Structures are given as structure tokens and as C-alpha cells.
Amino acid sequence: MVTPVAQRQAVLHLQKGLELSERRACALVGLARRVARYVSTRADDAALRQRLRELASQRRRFGYRRLGYLLVREGFSPNHKKLFRLTRRKG
């Protein structure tokens, strides 16, 4: 298990399957209890990803920076680092 998400799932499985306490399940997995209780607050960027995909398919020669300028004109406020990450993830 590498990711915290997988570790959280393992802790939940131990808690429900073997009826262990959170403290004991976290100790067995090697996960801090704070990490086990973490809930992400990251905003969903589905609209931004969809529009970026549409613009990239229409204007294939544009890079992520130029697509970012088009998105700003449309009212989005993407960070250049986020745009780079999204375009790299898309391929």
C-alpha cells in the first residue's frame, strides 16, 4: 500500500471486517489517525477540465499557456500550474 487513499481503505476494511477500533486499525496499517480522518476540500474542476478539453480539440496547435488566456477571457481563473497539470494528465 503506497497511497494514503489505499491505507484509508485498509483501515476502514479492518474496522468493519474485524471490528477493530480506529486506533488499532491505524496502528496495524501504519497510518496516522489524522490522515485516516482527512477529508479533501479541493474544489471540483469538472467545468474547467471540460472546457479545456473542448478548446484543445478545436485549437490543436495552442499550448497550455495560450489555452489559459482563452479560458481567462471566458471567465475562468486557472492557475498556470493547474493548467499545466491538467494538460499533462490529459496527454
N, C-alpha and C positions, 0 to 999 in steps of 0.2 A: 504494500500500500504506500503510495507516494504522495498523493494529493490529500489535502485536508478534507475535501469532499468525500473521498473514499473512506477516510478514517472516521468521519462523522457517521457515514452509513454503517460502518462496522460497529460503532458504539451503539447506534440505535438497534442493530440486529442483536447485539449482546443483551441490551436492556430488555427487549421484548421477547427474544427467544429463550434466554436463560434466566430471565427475571433478575438480572443483576442491577445494582444501583449505578447511578451515573458515575459516581466516584470510582467504583471498582472497574467498570467497563472502560473508562478513560485510562485508568492505570494499566490495564491489560493491553490496550491498543497502543499506549504511549502518546496519548493526546492530552493536551491541557484542557481543563474543563471550560475555560473561557473560549477556546477555539471550538469546542463542541457546541456551545450555545450561540455562536456567532450567526447573525442574520444579515445578509447583504443589504445595503441600502443604495446600491448602484441603480441609476435611472435606466429604464429600458429605452434603447436607441433603435427600436424597430423602424420607425418612420425615417430616421436618418439613414439607416442601412438600406432601406428600400429605395429611397430617392437617390442615394449614391450609386446603387446598382443600376438604376434606370439611366442616370446621367452617364455612367461609364459605358453602358451598352450603346448609347446614342453617339457619344464622342470618344471613340476608342483611343485616339491619339493623345488625349489630355491626361496629364499626370494627376496625382492626388492633390497637389497644390492648386492647380487650375480648377479642378473639380470643387475644391474647397471654396474658391472665390464664387463659383456659381451657386453653391449652397448658401453662402452668406447673402447673396442677392435675393434668394428665396425666403430668407428669414431664419435659417438655421444658424447656430453659433458653434460650429465644431472647432475643437482644438486641433492644431496641426498634427499633434502626436496621436490623437484618437483617429484622425483621418488616415494617417499612415498605417496604423494598426489594423483598421477595418479593411483597407485596400489590400494589405498583405495577407490577411486572413481569407479574403475573397479569392485572391490569386489572380 
